[in-house]
Amino acid sequence: MNRDRFPVDPWRLIETEYDRRTLGETESLFAVGNGYIGMRGNAAEGRRAYEHGTFVNGLHETWKIRHAEDAYGFAQVGQIMVNAPDSKVMRLYVDDEPLSLGDADLLSYERALDFRDGVLRRDLVWLTPSGKQVQVSASRMVSFPERHLAVMTLEVTVLDADAPLTISCQILNRQDGEDEYDGPTGVGGKAQQSDPRAGGRVSERVLEPQEHWQDGNRSVLSYETAHSGMTLAVAADHLIETSNDYTVERYIDGDIAKNVFSVDARRGDPVKITKVVSYHSSRTTPTRELIDRCRRTLDRIASAGVPAQYARQKEWLTEFWSRSDVETPGQDELQQAVRWNVFQLAQASARADGLGVPAKGVTGNGYNGHYFWDTEIYVLPFLTYTSPLWARNALRIREQMLPKARERARELNEAGALFPWRTINGEEASAYYAAGTAQYHINADVTYALAKFIHATGDIDFLSQGAIDIAVETARMWATLGFWRRNGEERFEIHGVTGPDEYTTVVNNNLFTNVMARFNLRYAIEALRKLEQERPDAYARAVKRLELEDSELEEWERVAAAMTIPYAESLKIHPQDSHFLEREVWDLEATPEDRKPLMLHYHPLVIYRFQVLKQADVVLALYLQGDQFTFDEKLADFDYYDPLTTSDSSLSKVAQSIMAAEVGYQDLALDYFIDTAFVDLENRHGNSQDGVHVAAAGGVWSSLIYGFGGMRDYGGELSFDPRLPATWSELRYRLTWRGTRVLVHLTADAMRVSVVDGEGTVPFVVRGESFEVAPGRDAEIALDGQGPIRKDAPVQKRRNRREDGSIMLPSAAPGPVQTES
C-alpha cells in the first residue's frame, strides 16, 4: 500500500488523499455493514462512484437462465443480489455550488474506518470556487446491536464567511445504468464484464414502487421485486442541529424521497444533519407490515437517542474484539491488515441471522451476491471459535435449504440432498455446470462445518433440533453418487465431479472430493450415534422422520472404508484425480504476466488439458483432513503441487500457507499469508472493486491460528503444534471451546494458555503431550523450536520443456495410479 496515502494505524484504515482512479477499491475497503445491511464507501454527497451500493442480505431478483444449448438438469433460475434504495446521499451546496470530490479543491482530506467503534468518518476542508473555506465532517455507521439500523451525519461549517448552504438528504432508488462512473477507462469490473468474478446487472426494472409517504422529517419508501416477489421498506428520520436560520422543503415519489435543508450559515456556526435509517425486507411479508417494522425501529431509536446508538456500537465491538482479536506485537502494518480482515468477517456475518454469508459479504455485488462453500470452509471456523452463535445462525440456512437440496438431488438422480454450488434462495444458480454443479464436494463442506461446530461447542441441541438431517442427507447422496468396483479388491469410486480446483473439471476420483466424502459418511454415523446416546427421543424422531435403517449406516461404513484415494507409488504422491498425472504440465514461468489469471485469457478447454491449478486442491485436503495423511505424504504432495498452482483463486494461498508452515517452509508460509492478508488492501487479484473477499479474510484468521498457531481439532480433540515465523517475536489469539474462552500466547520457545472467560476446564494436546487449562490455572509449555524448518521451498515453477519448446511430462514417469483406502 502507498503508506503516504494509507498510513499505518493498528486500529484504523486511514486514507489521506482522495483519488478518483481507485474509487472501486476504496468503496469496498471503506464499506460498513453488519451482515444484513451493507453500504459501500461512497461519498456522502452521492455523486460519481464506481457503484452506489447499498445491499440488504438476501434481497435478490430472479430470472430464467437462457442457456445457448440447454439440457436436462441445468440450472434454470438465475439470482442476483440487488441494490437497495440508496439512503447515503446527503448532497451539499455552498453558494449553490455543489461539493463533488472528483472536482473539488480540497485543502485537507482524511477518511478513516475505525475497527473499535465501526464508524466511518471523513473530514475535509473545501475551498469553494468563490474562495470560501468550508469544513465538512461526515460519518456513517451500520449498527451491530440494531440489525435494521444505519446512522449518518453531515456537519458543515463555513470557516471564514457567511454563506447560504443547502443539504439535500435523499433516499434514491437508482435504476440500472444510473451510476456516474468516475474511474479511469478500462479499469475495474465495469470494463471486464467477461470476468466471472464480477457481479452482473439486470436489464429491466427490479424494484417496483409500493406505498410511500412523508410525515414531518420522516420519509418512507417501499418496494416489491418484479420476479422474486421479495419486499423491502426503508424509512429515514432527519434531525438538524444549528443555531442558524433554516427552512425545510420535502418531496417524495415512488423512487425518491428528499428532505432539503436550506441554511443561512454564519461564519464559524456549524450545521449538523443526522439521518437515521431503517431497512426491513422479507420473502413474503407485505410492504405495509415492513413499513410498520421500520417505524418501530425509528421510534425506538428516537426514544433512546442517537448518542446511545454509538455507545452501544462501541460496547458491542469491545466485546467482539475481546473474543476475536489476533495480535502480532511489534508489527503495526501487519496488525492493521489482520484487524481489517477480522473486522470484515464481523461486517459480513454478525447480523446475517439465519441468512447466508455472500462471497463478498454486503460490500459489493461480486459473484452476484451468491453463497458458496467459501462460508463453510473459510468463514465458519472463525465464527465457530470466536462467536459460536453466529456460526449456528450461518448453518441454519443450510438446514432451511434442505427441501430444495433434496429436490436437486432427485433431479440429478441421487438420494438424499445436494446443496447448490452457488445460490441465494436455495436453488442452483450456476449456469456453467462443469465448474459449478459438478462440485459435489459442497455437500461434504457443509457437513464439515457442522461437525466442526458441534465438536467445538458441544451443542448437541442443534443436532437434535434438525441439523442432524444435514449430515444424514449429504451422506445418502455420496452413497448413490459413487459405485462399487470389484476387480480383485473392493473399491468405491466417484466419477464425473469437480474439486475445488476449477482448472480441472469433471474428473474421476478427485482426491479432495473422495477424502471429504469419506469424512462426511463417517461423521453422519458419529453424529447419529451421539444423538442416540445423549438425546434418545430426538434420535427416535430423526429415525422416523428420515426413514433410517441400520443397514443404511452399515453401507456408509463400507463405503467410507473402501473409498478410492488415488496414490502414485512411483512419485510417492497423491494425484489430484485418477488421470491428473497423464496431462501435460503448464509452464507457469513462461506464461506472461499479462496472460494471468489464466481463466480470463485462455479457453477452459485449453486449461483443462494441463497440470495447472487455480487453487491447491490436494493441499487443501491435507489441511482439512490432516489426520488422514502422514507427514511424509504431506511434504511430498506439497512439493509436487505448489509449483503447479497459479493461486488465481484468492483462497488458494490460505491452504498453501497453512501447509507450508506445517511441513517446514516458514518463509514461504509467511509469503503466502501476507499475500492473503493484503488481497483487498492492495487489490492483488484486481477485483476488489466488486467487494471484499470475505473468505480470504477468514483465511487470514485460519492462517494465523491453524498455520502459525498450529491449532487442529480433529475429531473434537484440541491440539497445537506451533509454527511461528522466525521473524515474529510473539503471537496472541483467542479461542472459545465448549463455552470457555482461552487466550493463547506464543513465543519462539514457549506457549501459554489462559482462561479469560468461562468456568470450564479445557483439555488439549501439544506435540503429543496432554495438558489442561482452567480458571486461575494457566498452562505453560516449553517449546523445543518451531518444528521442522526448510529453506529450499519449491518456489520454482516447473519448466518441463523439450528442446523444441513443447511441454513434456514430469521427468519421473508417473506409472499407474494406485489407490489406498
C-alpha positions, 0 to 999 in steps of 0.5 A: 500500500502507498503508506503516504496515502494509507498510513499505518494505524493498528486500529484504523484504515486511514486514507489521506488523499482522495483519488478518483482512479481507485474509487472501486477499491476504496468503496469496498475497503471503506464499506460498513455493514453488519451482515444484513445491511451493507453500504459501500464507501461512497461519498456522502454527497452521492455523486460519481462512484464506481457503484452506489451500493447499498445491499440488504442480505438476501434481497435478490431478483430472479430470472430464467437462465437462457442457456445457448444449448440447454439440457436436462438438469441445468440450472434454470433460475438465475439470482442476483443480489440487488441494490437497495434504495440508496439512503447515503446521499446527503448532497451539499451546496455552498453558494449553490455550488455543489461539493463533488470530490472528483472536482473539488479543491480540497485543502485537507482530506482524511477518511478513516474506518475505525475497527473499535467503534465501526464508524466511518468518518471523513473530514475535509476542508473545501475551498469553494470556487468563490474562495470560501473555506468550508469544513465538512465532517461526515460519518456513517455507521451500520449498527451491530446491536440494531440489525435494521439500523444505519446512522449518518451525519453531515456537519458543515461549517463555513470557516471564514464567511457567511454563506447560504448552504443547502443539504439535500438528504435523499433516499434514491432508488437508482435504476440500472445504468444510473451510476456516474462512473468516475474511474479511469477507462478500462479499469475495474469490473465495469470494463471486464464484464467477461470476468466471472468474478464480477457481479452482473446487472439486470436489464429491466426494472427490479424494484417496483414502487409500493406505498410511500409517504412523508410525515414531518422529517420522516420519509418512507419508501417501499418496494416489491421485486418484479420476479422474486416477489421479495419486499423491502421498506426503508424509512429515514428520520432527519434531525438538524442541529444549528443555531442558524436560520433554516427552512425545510422543503420535502418531496417524495415519489415512488423512487425518491424521497428528499428532505432539503435543508436550506441554511443561512450559515454564519461564519464559524456556526456549524450545521449538523444533519443526522439521518437515521435509517431503517431497512426491513425486507422479507420473502413474503411479508407485505410492504405495509407490515415492513413499513410498520417494522421500520417505524418501530425501529425509528421510534425506538431509536428516537426514544433512546437517542442517537448518542446511545446508538454509538455507545452501544456500537462501541460496547458491542465491538469491545466485546467482539474484539475481546473474543476475536482479536489476533495480535502480532506485537511489534508489527503495526502494518501487519496488525492493521491488515489482520484487524481489517480482515477480522473486522470484515468477517464481523461486517459480513456475518454478525447480523446475517441471522439465519441468512447466508454469508455472500462471497463478498459479504454486503460490500459489493455485488461480486459473484452476484451476491451468491453463497458458496462453500467459501462460508463453510470452509473459510468463514465458519471456523472463525465464527465457530471459535470466536462467536459460536452463535453466529456460526449456528445462525450461518448453518441454519440456512443450510438446514432451511435449504434442505427441501430444495437440496433434496429436490436437486438431488432427485433431479440429478438422480441421487438420494438424499440432498445436494446443496447448490454450488452457488445460490441465494434462495436455495436453488442452483444458480450456476449456469456453467455446470462443469465448474459449478454443479459438478462440485459435489464436494459442497455437500461434504463442506457443509457437513464439515462445518457442522461437525466442526461446530458441534465438536467445538461447542458441544451443542448437541441441541442443534443436532437434535433440533434438525441439523442432524438431517444435514449430515444424514442427507449429504451422506445418502447422496455420496452413497448413490453418487459413487459405485462399487468396483470389484476387480480383485479388491473392493473399491468405491469410486466417484466419477464425473465431479469437480474439486475445488480446483476449477482448472480441472473439471469433471474428473474421476476420483478427485482426491479432495472430493473422495477424502471429504466424502469419506469424512462426511459418511463417517461423521453422519454415523458419529453424529447419529450415534451421539444423538442416540446416546445423549438425546434418545427421543430426538434420535427416535424422531430423526429415525422416523422422520428420515426413514433410517435403517441400520443397514443404511449406516452399515453401507456408509461404513463400507463405503467410507472404508473402501473409498478410492484415494488415488496414490502414485507409488512411483512419485510417492504422491497423491494425484489430484484425480485418477488421470491428473498425472497423464496431462501435460504440465503448464509452464507457469514461468513462461506464461506472461504476466499479462496472460494471468489469471489464466481463466480470463485469457485462455479457453477452459478447454485449453486449461483443462488439458494441463497440470495447472491449478487455480487453487491447491486442491490436494493441499487443501485436503491435507489441511482439512483432513490432516489426520488422514495423511502422514507427514511424509505424504504431506511434504511430498504432495506439497512439493509436487503441487505448489509449483503447479498452482497459479493461486488465481483463486484468492483462497488458494494461498490460505491452504498453501500457507497453512501447509507450508508452515506445517511441513517446514517452509516458514518463509514461504508460509509467511509469503503466502499469508501476507499475500492473503492478508493484503488481497483487498488492501492492495487489490492483488487479484484486481477485483476488489472493486466488486467487494471484499473477499470475505473468505480470504479474510477468514483465511487470514484468521485460519492462517494465523491460528491453524498455520502459525498457531498450529491449532487442529481439532480433529475429531473434537480433540484440541491440539497445537503444534506451533509454527511461528515465523522466525521473524515474529517475536510473539503471537496472541489469539483467542479461542472459545471451546465448549463455552470457555474462552482461552487466550493463547500466547506464543513465543519462539520457545514457549506457549501459554494458555489462559482462561479469560472467560468461562468456568470450564476446564479445557483439555488439549494436546501439544506435540503429543503431550496432554495438558489442561487449562482452567480458571486461575490455572494457566498452562505453560509449555516449553517449546523445543523450536518451531518444528521442522524448518526448510529453506529450499521451498519449491518456489520454482515453477516447473519448466518441463520443456523439450528442446523444441519448446513443447511441454513434456511430462514430469521427468519421473514417469508417473506409472499407474495410479494406485489407490489406498483406502 
